[in-house]
Amino acid sequence: MNIKILGLGCARCHQLEKTTREVVKELGIDASIEEVKDMMKIVQYPILTTPALVINEELVCAGRVPTKAEVTHLIANALTKEDKTGR
């Protein structure tokens, strides 16, 4: 699983990264987590404000910091999609 945190490094971006890392650890899954701070890369995604969460190249949340429960749900959904597609 590939997870990206899009943002320039503000407190909200750091919070999203921290929460995401906690969820990945708690779920015990194999995931790479990348912080994308390069504005030229960020604008390639359909977002207006950061932070944003991208899982397996699918934008799943933008413009706010989701709760830990929301991040868990988003990652679980992505895992289900991986199982169905065999990736």
GIJOHU-V99065 format. One record per residue. N is the residue number from 1. SS is DSSP state (~ for helix, > for strand, _ for the rest). PSI is psi as a letter, one per 40 degrees, with the letter a starting at -180 (999 if undefined). D_FIRST is the distance of its C-alpha to the first C-alpha in whole Angstrom. Layout:
N:SS:PSI:D_FIRST + N:SS:PSI:D_FIRST
This chain:
1:_:h:0 + 2:>:h:4 + 3:>:h:7 + 4:>:h:10 + 5:>:h:13 + 6:>:h:16 + 7:_:i:20 + 8:_:e:22 + 9:_:e:22 + 10:_:i:24 + 11:~:d:25 + 12:~:d:23 + 13:~:d:20 + 14:~:d:20 + 15:~:d:20 + 16:~:d:17 + 17:~:d:15 + 18:~:d:17 + 19:~:d:16 + 20:~:d:12 + 21:~:d:13 + 22:~:d:15 + 23:~:d:13 + 24:~:d:10 + 25:~:d:13 + 26:~:d:15 + 27:~:e:12 + 28:_:f:12 + 29:_:i:8 + 30:_:h:7 + 31:_:i:5 + 32:>:h:6 + 33:>:h:9 + 34:>:h:11 + 35:>:h:14 + 36:>:h:16 + 37:_:e:20 + 38:_:h:21 + 39:~:d:23 + 40:~:d:23 + 41:~:d:19 + 42:~:d:19 + 43:_:e:22 + 44:_:e:20 + 45:_:i:18 + 46:_:g:21 + 47:_:i:21 + 48:_:d:25 + 49:_:i:24 + 50:_:i:21 + 51:_:i:19 + 52:>:i:17 + 53:>:h:13 + 54:>:h:11 + 55:>:h:7 + 56:_:f:6 + 57:_:e:10 + 58:>:h:11 + 59:>:h:14 + 60:>:e:14 + 61:>:h:16 + 62:>:i:19 + 63:_:e:22 + 64:_:i:22 + 65:_:h:20 + 66:_:i:19 + 67:_:i:20 + 68:~:d:18 + 69:~:d:19 + 70:~:d:17 + 71:~:d:14 + 72:~:d:14 + 73:~:d:15 + 74:~:d:12 + 75:~:d:9 + 76:~:d:11 + 77:~:d:12 + 78:~:d:8 + 79:~:d:8 + 80:~:d:11 + 81:~:d:11 + 82:~:d:8 + 83:~:d:11 + 84:~:d:14 + 85:~:e:13 + 86:_:e:12 + 87:_:999:9
